[in-house]
Amino acid sequence: MNNSITQRKEKLKKFSHILAGVLILLHAFEKHEGGHGTYIFFVIAGIVFLSIAIFHHPLKRRFPLVDTCFFSIEALLSFVIAYDYFHMNKTGLPFMYLLAGILQLSAVFIFSKKLKNSQL
């Protein structure tokens, strides 16, 4: 039973990294289409997050803080993208990225608290 819950949590974490990577790559595509040179930063970040998702299990075993670290970076990028959309006077998308950033920061808080409790 406990193993099943652990596997489900791992799949959820992996899916969230995949989703973040895809959304960041979509933003990179939009930046590229708009002629902005910053698209390369988002391409690199998207590829890194997809790589983290692919190799999540072995990375998690070797580096227990991998989720906390990358959810923090994903939250930062979500806030950057939200700011960018606000700057472009978009109406709906910035709030979705703000929500994503807040949820990612919530995950960071939960993971760090669980990690601290497990080390006690």
SULRAVEN-V304207 format. One record per helix or strand of 2 or more residues. SS is the DSSP state (alpha for helix, beta for strand). FROM is the first residue (numbers start at 0). TO is the last residue. Records with the same first field share a line. If there is no record, write none. Layout:
SS->FROM-TO ; FROM-TO
//
This chain:
alpha->1-32 ; 38-53 ; 55-61 ; 65-86 ; 92-118
//
